[in-house]
């Protein structure tokens, strides 16, 4: 599994570099999509299907919106004759798609059967949380005692981002 993860992460790095150096926006979007869907495969291989589901939904919506914007804003460019760069972009896109499907198929095979429980990380929560937290409700005990700092950190990041956006909007409005 470590070899497959290394190959996928290496491919994601190559795709990220390709997105940075792409000559047209559609190629950059395709390369960025490869990075996002590669992350989905990594989440599945690391047995975090909840993160994979969220990532695949966000990545799909983002790609659809970005492709729609690029295609809508560059209609004149699409009416030109097909050149070698477009053929190369299409070929690389198909290659990336085949690689993603191959690794996705391999990652799905490494998951436990549907309905089988694996308590790899949550076993400590399930077995000793009631005694450690003193809470009757296991979910409340885990959220308040074990995940409290995590939730506080997430709230701090969201608050800081919101204040940053409001500051930028206010500065733009004063100019």
KEKE-3310 file (N, C-alpha, C; in steps of 0.2 Angstrom, whole numbers, plus 5000, padded with zeros to 4 digits):
npx = (5004:5010:5018:5009:5003:5014:5016:5005:5005:5017:5012:5002:5010:5017:5006:5002:5013:5012:5000:5003:5012:5005:4999:4986:4970:4961:4969:4976:4966:4962:4973:4973:4962:4966:4975:4965:4957:4966:4969:4957:4958:4969:4963:4954:4962:4969:4959:4948:4934:4924:4930:4934:4922:4918:4928:4927:4915:4916:4927:4922:4911:4918:4926:4917:4911:4922:4926:4915:4915:4927:4925:4914:4920:4929:4925:4928:4941:4939:4933:4943:4955:4959:4974:4991:4994:4981:4978:4988:4985:4972:4976:4984:4975:4966:4975:4978:4965:4964:4974:4969:4957:4963:4970:4960:4952:4961:4962:4949:4948:4956:4948:4938:4925:4908:4899:4907:4916:4929:4940:4951:4956:4946:4945:4950:4942:4929:4931:4936:4931:4920:4924:4935:4930:4919:4907:4890:4884:4892:4895:4894:4904:4916:4916:4917:4928:4939:4939:4938:4948:4952:4940:4939:4951:4947:4936:4943:4951:4941:4935:4946:4948:4936:4936:4948:4943:4933:4940:4948:4938:4933:4944:4945:4933:4935:4945)
npy = (4994:5006:5009:5011:5022:5031:5032:5038:5050:5055:5057:5066:5077:5080:5083:5094:5103:5103:5110:5122:5127:5126:5131:5135:5138:5127:5116:5118:5117:5103:5097:5101:5095:5082:5081:5083:5072:5062:5064:5059:5046:5043:5045:5035:5024:5025:5022:5031:5034:5043:5056:5055:5055:5068:5075:5071:5076:5090:5092:5088:5097:5109:5107:5106:5119:5127:5123:5126:5140:5143:5138:5145:5158:5158:5155:5159:5155:5141:5139:5139:5130:5113:5110:5104:5105:5105:5092:5085:5089:5083:5070:5068:5071:5060:5050:5053:5051:5037:5032:5037:5030:5016:5017:5020:5009:4999:5004:5003:4990:4987:4991:4987:4974:4979:4984:4978:4981:4991:4995:5003:5016:5021:5013:5015:5026:5020:5009:5015:5028:5032:5030:5038:5051:5053:5054:5050:5049:5043:5050:5064:5064:5061:5071:5083:5081:5074:5079:5093:5102:5101:5105:5118:5123:5122:5131:5143:5145:5146:5158:5167:5167:5173:5185:5190:5190:5200:5211:5213:5216:5227:5236:5237:5243:5256:5262)
npz = (5000:5003:4993:4982:4987:4987:4973:4969:4976:4971:4958:4960:4964:4952:4943:4950:4948:4934:4933:4937:4927:4916:4899:4895:4902:4903:4903:4915:4924:4922:4927:4940:4944:4943:4954:4965:4964:4965:4979:4984:4981:4989:5002:5002:5002:5014:5022:5025:5022:5024:5023:5010:5003:5005:4999:4986:4982:4984:4975:4962:4961:4961:4949:4939:4939:4937:4924:4917:4918:4911:4898:4895:4895:4885:4871:4858:4857:4856:4844:4834:4824:4827:4835:4838:4852:4858:4855:4862:4875:4877:4876:4887:4897:4895:4898:4912:4917:4915:4924:4936:4937:4937:4949:4958:4958:4963:4976:4981:4982:4993:5004:5018:5019:5015:5029:5038:5053:5058:5070:5071:5074:5083:5093:5106:5110:5111:5120:5132:5134:5142:5155:5156:5153:5161:5157:5153:5141:5127:5114:5118:5127:5120:5110:5119:5127:5120:5107:5108:5107:5094:5088:5093:5086:5073:5073:5076:5064:5054:5059:5058:5044:5040:5046:5039:5026:5027:5031:5019:5010:5015:5014:5000:4997:5003:4994)
capx = (5000:5014:5021:5004:5002:5020:5015:4999:5007:5021:5008:4999:5015:5018:5000:5002:5018:5009:4994:5006:5015:5000:4998:4979:4967:4958:4974:4977:4960:4962:4979:4971:4957:4970:4977:4960:4954:4971:4968:4951:4961:4973:4959:4951:4967:4970:4952:4944:4929:4920:4934:4934:4916:4917:4933:4925:4909:4919:4931:4917:4907:4923:4928:4911:4911:4928:4926:4910:4918:4933:4922:4910:4923:4934:4921:4931:4947:4937:4931:4949:4957:4963:4982:4995:4993:4975:4978:4992:4981:4967:4979:4986:4969:4964:4980:4977:4959:4965:4978:4965:4953:4966:4972:4954:4950:4965:4961:4943:4949:4959:4943:4935:4918:4903:4896:4913:4918:4937:4940:4958:4958:4941:4944:4951:4936:4923:4932:4937:4929:4915:4927:4939:4927:4914:4900:4885:4883:4898:4896:4896:4911:4921:4916:4919:4935:4944:4939:4937:4954:4951:4934:4941:4955:4943:4932:4948:4953:4935:4934:4951:4947:4930:4939:4952:4939:4929:4945:4950:4932:4932:4949:4943:4928:4938:4948)
capy = (5000:5012:5010:5014:5029:5035:5033:5043:5057:5058:5059:5072:5083:5081:5086:5101:5107:5104:5115:5129:5129:5125:5137:5137:5137:5121:5111:5119:5114:5096:5095:5102:5089:5075:5082:5082:5065:5058:5064:5055:5039:5042:5045:5028:5019:5026:5020:5037:5035:5049:5061:5054:5057:5075:5077:5069:5080:5096:5092:5087:5103:5114:5106:5108:5126:5130:5121:5130:5147:5143:5137:5151:5164:5157:5152:5161:5151:5135:5139:5138:5123:5109:5110:5098:5106:5102:5084:5083:5090:5078:5063:5068:5070:5053:5046:5054:5047:5030:5031:5038:5024:5011:5017:5020:5002:4996:5007:5001:4983:4987:4992:4981:4973:4984:4982:4975:4986:4991:4999:5004:5022:5023:5008:5019:5030:5016:5005:5018:5035:5033:5030:5043:5057:5053:5056:5044:5049:5042:5055:5070:5064:5061:5078:5088:5080:5072:5083:5100:5107:5101:5109:5125:5125:5123:5137:5149:5145:5149:5165:5171:5168:5177:5192:5192:5192:5206:5216:5215:5219:5234:5240:5238:5248:5263:5265)
capz = (5000:5004:4986:4978:4990:4985:4966:4968:4979:4966:4952:4962:4963:4945:4941:4953:4944:4927:4933:4938:4921:4910:4895:4895:4908:4904:4905:4922:4928:4922:4931:4947:4945:4945:4961:4969:4964:4968:4986:4985:4981:4995:5008:5002:5003:5021:5025:5028:5016:5025:5020:5002:5000:5005:4994:4979:4980:4983:4969:4956:4960:4959:4942:4935:4939:4933:4917:4914:4917:4906:4892:4893:4893:4879:4865:4852:4856:4854:4837:4830:4821:4832:4834:4842:4859:4860:4855:4868:4881:4877:4877:4894:4901:4895:4902:4919:4919:4916:4930:4942:4938:4939:4957:4962:4958:4968:4982:4983:4984:5000:5009:5022:5016:5018:5036:5043:5057:5059:5076:5071:5078:5087:5099:5113:5112:5112:5126:5138:5135:5148:5162:5156:5153:5166:5154:5152:5134:5124:5109:5121:5131:5115:5108:5123:5130:5116:5101:5110:5105:5087:5086:5094:5081:5067:5073:5075:5057:5051:5061:5056:5037:5039:5047:5034:5020:5028:5030:5012:5007:5018:5011:4993:4997:5004:4989)
cpx = (5004:5017:5016:5003:5008:5019:5010:5001:5012:5018:5005:5004:5017:5012:5000:5007:5015:5004:4997:5009:5011:4999:4991:4976:4963:4963:4976:4972:4960:4968:4977:4966:4960:4972:4971:4957:4960:4971:4962:4954:4965:4969:4956:4956:4969:4964:4949:4939:4925:4924:4934:4928:4915:4922:4930:4919:4912:4923:4927:4914:4912:4925:4923:4911:4916:4928:4921:4912:4923:4929:4917:4914:4928:4931:4925:4937:4945:4935:4937:4950:4960:4970:4985:4994:4987:4975:4982:4988:4975:4970:4981:4980:4966:4969:4979:4970:4960:4969:4974:4960:4956:4968:4966:4951:4954:4964:4954:4944:4952:4954:4940:4928:4913:4900:4901:4915:4926:4937:4948:4959:4952:4941:4945:4945:4930:4925:4933:4935:4924:4918:4932:4936:4922:4907:4896:4885:4890:4900:4898:4903:4917:4922:4919:4926:4940:4944:4938:4942:4953:4946:4936:4946:4952:4939:4937:4950:4947:4934:4940:4950:4941:4933:4944:4948:4936:4934:4947:4944:4931:4938:4948:4938:4930:4942:4944)
cpy = (5006:5014:5013:5021:5034:5037:5038:5050:5060:5060:5065:5078:5085:5085:5093:5106:5108:5110:5122:5131:5128:5132:5139:5135:5130:5115:5111:5116:5106:5093:5096:5097:5083:5076:5081:5075:5060:5058:5060:5048:5038:5041:5038:5023:5019:5024:5026:5038:5041:5056:5061:5056:5064:5078:5076:5074:5087:5097:5092:5094:5109:5113:5108:5116:5129:5129:5125:5137:5147:5142:5142:5157:5164:5154:5154:5157:5144:5134:5138:5131:5120:5109:5105:5099:5104:5095:5082:5084:5085:5071:5063:5068:5063:5048:5047:5051:5040:5028:5032:5032:5017:5011:5017:5013:4998:4998:5004:4993:4982:4988:4986:4980:4978:4980:4979:4981:4986:4996:5001:5011:5023:5018:5011:5023:5025:5012:5009:5025:5036:5034:5036:5050:5058:5055:5049:5043:5049:5048:5062:5070:5064:5068:5083:5087:5078:5077:5090:5104:5107:5106:5117:5128:5127:5130:5144:5150:5149:5157:5169:5172:5173:5184:5195:5194:5199:5212:5218:5218:5226:5239:5242:5243:5255:5266:5267)
cpz = (5000:4997:4982:4981:4987:4977:4965:4971:4974:4960:4954:4961:4956:4942:4944:4949:4937:4927:4934:4931:4915:4906:4894:4901:4909:4906:4912:4926:4928:4927:4938:4949:4947:4952:4966:4970:4966:4976:4988:4986:4987:5002:5008:5004:5011:5025:5029:5022:5017:5022:5012:4999:5000:5000:4987:4977:4979:4976:4962:4955:4958:4951:4937:4934:4935:4926:4913:4913:4911:4899:4890:4891:4887:4873:4859:4851:4854:4847:4832:4828:4827:4831:4839:4850:4862:4860:4861:4874:4882:4879:4884:4898:4901:4899:4910:4921:4920:4922:4936:4943:4940:4947:4961:4963:4963:4975:4985:4985:4991:5006:5012:5018:5019:5024:5041:5047:5059:5065:5077:5076:5084:5093:5106:5115:5114:5119:5132:5139:5141:5154:5162:5156:5159:5164:5153:5144:5130:5119:5113:5124:5126:5112:5112:5126:5125:5110:5102:5107:5097:5084:5087:5089:5074:5067:5073:5068:5053:5053:5058:5048:5036:5041:5042:5027:5021:5028:5023:5009:5009:5015:5004:4993:4999:4999:4984)
residu = (UNK:UNK:UNK:UNK:UNK:UNK:UNK:UNK:UNK:UNK:UNK:UNK:UNK:UNK:UNK:UNK:UNK:UNK:UNK:UNK:UNK:UNK:UNK:UNK:UNK:UNK:UNK:UNK:UNK:UNK:UNK:UNK:UNK:UNK:UNK:UNK:UNK:UNK:UNK:UNK:UNK:UNK:UNK:UNK:UNK:UNK:UNK:UNK:UNK:UNK:UNK:UNK:UNK:UNK:UNK:UNK:UNK:UNK:UNK:UNK:UNK:UNK:UNK:UNK:UNK:UNK:UNK:UNK:UNK:UNK:UNK:UNK:UNK:UNK:UNK:UNK:UNK:UNK:UNK:UNK:UNK:UNK:UNK:UNK:UNK:UNK:UNK:UNK:UNK:UNK:UNK:UNK:UNK:UNK:UNK:UNK:UNK:UNK:UNK:UNK:UNK:UNK:UNK:UNK:UNK:UNK:UNK:UNK:UNK:UNK:UNK:UNK:UNK:UNK:UNK:UNK:UNK:UNK:UNK:UNK:UNK:UNK:UNK:UNK:UNK:UNK:UNK:UNK:UNK:UNK:UNK:UNK:UNK:UNK:UNK:UNK:UNK:UNK:UNK:UNK:UNK:UNK:UNK:UNK:UNK:UNK:UNK:UNK:UNK:UNK:UNK:UNK:UNK:UNK:UNK:UNK:UNK:UNK:UNK:UNK:UNK:UNK:UNK:UNK:UNK:UNK:UNK:UNK:UNK:UNK:UNK:UNK:UNK:UNK:UNK)
# end
